[in-house]
Amino acid sequence: MPLLEVRDLHVTFPVPTPLFRRKKRLCAVNGVSFTLEQGEILGLVGESGCGKSTLGRTIVRLEQEESGAILLNGRDLTRLGNAELRRERRNFQMIFQDPYGSLNPRLTAGQSIDEVLRLHSELSIGERRERAAQLLKRVGLNGDALDRYPHQFSGGQRQRIGIARALAAEPKFIVADEPVSALDVSVQAAIVNLLKDIQQEQGTSFLFIAHDLAVVEHISRRIMVMYLGRIMESGPSQALTSAPLHPYTRALLSAVPTLQPSGVKRIVLAGDVPSPVDPPPGCPFHPRCPKAKAVCRRELPPLTDCGNGRCCACFFPGEA
């Protein structure tokens, strides 16, 4: 049984409309299904506004789904009451994108971690302080970090505190929502390698969300590509990046900067991501797809098993 199973998840938000106009809803996540194994890092990539962060926040119950199921160890999180959900939260945590806004400026690093330990452990005050110091050391911070405030740390150090806080409850599963996008390039590799070490040493599972396919390829065993609230392609990292099946995945890969000439022709997509309030008919990618045909404008391609652990939502997968 997989550690996490998401089944046909839909997440929508109401859109303000003038009086007497038909009410509209923004469909942020549209029928997403996937599984995550124990100790696995699953990457999720896509352009800004495609629904990646909403999916992650819904899984950890920070957003409300419209329909679907989220099973963690076979237990449906969408059906838990407040008290049950509070107890279950020790098994799943989140690392947020913004290391500047995710920490309370009035609390020291030690106090931020202590908040989690008070909720999810029975340790004494002294034991909690010792545990907080161990966690900060685990993420590469010195002992004096315990009593310092967020403004006294760099962006990379703040993100390490956020990681330590997420680890405090010893969760089985962590959503990492673009944890390196707000950091300098020189710091990104250190944070990515830290998460990889945690996964290997503690067996923690991660849903690693990013828009940078190169970063996701480095850290993930499998990758899902999301567009306009839907999964367009998924598969093992190496297979997906070396031979993408979906035109959108090929476009994302062509945009990855490299130091050496790769021979991959840059694919420039026309226009922007369509509005999730008024998505196009048929395949959601067809208005920007250089390979779109008549059937793509009429019908919605299902996410189809293409063999070898790969899936693709395209009528013409792999067509160059």
Secondary structure, DSSP 8 states (H G I E B T S, - for coil): --SEEEEEEEEEEEE---TTS--EEEEEEEEEEEEE-TT-EEEEE--TTSSHHHHHHHHTTSS--SEEEEEETTEEGGG--HHHHHHHGGGEEEE-S-TTTSS-TTS-HHHHHHHHHHHH----HHHHHHHHHHHHHHTT--GGGGG--GGGS-HHHHHHHHHHHHHTT--SEEEEESTTTTS-HHHHHHHHHHHHHHHHHH--EEEEEES-HHHHHHH-SEEEEEETTEEEEEEEHHHHHHS--SHHHHHHHHTS--SS----------S----TTS--SSSTTTTT-TT--HHHHHS----EEEETTEEE--SSTT--
